[in-house]
Amino acid sequence: DFSLVVKEGLLLRFLQINTISERTGGLDWYVGTILYQKLSYERGLAWQLFARGQTDEPEPLTNYGVQVAFRTPIIKNRLNSELRLGVGFPRVDPDVERKSSGNISINFILPFGRAEKE
């Protein structure tokens, strides 16, 4: 991972995850770029570009896409919500054309640790 503070309230993160195991045979990989945007002390957006693949599969690039997440508190310092919207272009079989696949999710997050004072 590599993170860069672009300016106050903006953080750019590059990440790469690689896994070699007996199950995969080849290299299972994920690469992403995320721009975190602070909207307020407790609210923010995360803009993400990603790609995922596996080197020993017939289709080495299994998915790529974009997504955005909005996080906001429901109960201050106790429970957060996250709305995530995105689109990906998955493909497992190289003989089948890629089709877009949208996603919408609502997540609930329990924060841990000390809350900062405003």
C-alpha positions in Angstrom: 0.0 0.0 0.0 1.0 3.6 -0.6 -0.9 6.6 0.7 -0.5 10.2 -0.2 -2.2 13.2 1.5 -3.2 15.3 -1.6 -4.4 18.2 0.6 -6.4 18.5 3.8 -9.4 16.3 3.5 -8.1 14.3 0.5 -6.1 11.1 0.8 -5.0 9.1 -2.3 -4.3 5.4 -1.7 -2.8 2.9 -4.1 -3.0 -0.8 -3.1 -1.9 -4.1 -4.5 -2.6 -7.5 -3.0 -1.0 -10.7 -4.3 -1.6 -14.2 -3.1 0.1 -17.4 -4.1 -1.4 -20.6 -2.6 -1.8 -24.3 -3.4 -5.5 -23.6 -4.2 -4.9 -20.9 -6.9 -1.8 -22.4 -8.5 -0.9 -19.0 -10.0 -1.0 -15.5 -8.7 -4.3 -14.2 -7.4 -4.1 -10.4 -7.5 -6.0 -7.2 -6.8 -5.0 -3.6 -7.5 -6.9 -0.5 -6.6 -6.8 3.3 -6.3 -9.0 5.0 -3.7 -9.5 8.7 -3.2 -10.9 9.4 0.3 -12.7 12.7 0.5 -13.6 14.1 4.0 -17.0 15.9 3.9 -17.1 16.6 7.7 -15.6 15.2 10.9 -17.7 12.0 10.6 -18.8 11.9 6.9 -16.9 11.0 3.9 -16.7 9.6 0.4 -14.4 7.0 -1.1 -14.0 6.9 -4.9 -12.4 3.7 -6.1 -11.0 2.1 -9.3 -10.1 -1.6 -9.1 -9.0 -4.6 -11.1 -8.8 -8.3 -10.0 -7.5 -11.4 -11.7 -5.7 -14.7 -11.5 -2.7 -15.6 -13.6 -3.4 -19.3 -14.1 -7.0 -18.9 -15.2 -8.2 -18.8 -18.9 -9.3 -15.2 -18.3 -6.5 -13.6 -16.2 -8.5 -10.3 -15.7 -11.6 -11.5 -13.9 -13.1 -8.1 -13.0 -12.5 -4.4 -13.1 -14.7 -1.4 -12.3 -15.5 1.6 -10.2 -17.4 2.3 -7.0 -18.2 5.1 -4.6 -19.0 4.8 -0.9 -20.6 7.4 1.4 -20.1 6.9 5.1 -22.1 8.7 7.8 -23.0 8.1 11.4 -26.4 6.7 12.5 -25.6 6.9 16.2 -22.6 9.1 17.0 -19.5 7.1 18.0 -21.6 3.9 18.1 -22.9 3.0 14.6 -22.1 4.1 11.1 -23.8 3.4 7.8 -22.2 3.1 4.4 -24.0 3.4 1.1 -21.9 1.9 -1.8 -22.7 2.1 -5.5 -20.6 0.7 -8.3 -20.3 -1.1 -11.6 -17.9 -3.9 -12.6 -17.2 -5.8 -15.7 -16.7 -9.4 -14.7 -15.7 -12.3 -17.0 -14.6 -15.8 -16.2 -14.8 -17.4 -19.7 -12.6 -15.6 -22.3 -15.1 -16.7 -25.0 -18.0 -14.9 -23.4 -18.3 -11.1 -23.9 -18.0 -8.9 -20.7 -21.2 -7.4 -19.4 -21.6 -4.7 -16.9 -22.7 -5.7 -13.4 -24.0 -3.0 -11.0 -24.0 -3.1 -7.3 -25.7 -1.3 -4.5 -25.1 -2.1 -0.8 -25.9 -0.6 2.6 -23.5 -1.6 5.3 -23.6 -1.0 9.0 -20.2 -0.5 10.8 -19.4 -0.6 14.5 -16.5 1.8 15.2 -13.8 0.7 17.6 -11.2 2.7 19.5 -11.4 6.1 21.0 -13.5 8.8 19.4 -11.8 12.1 18.8 -13.2 15.2 20.3 -14.5 17.8 18.0 
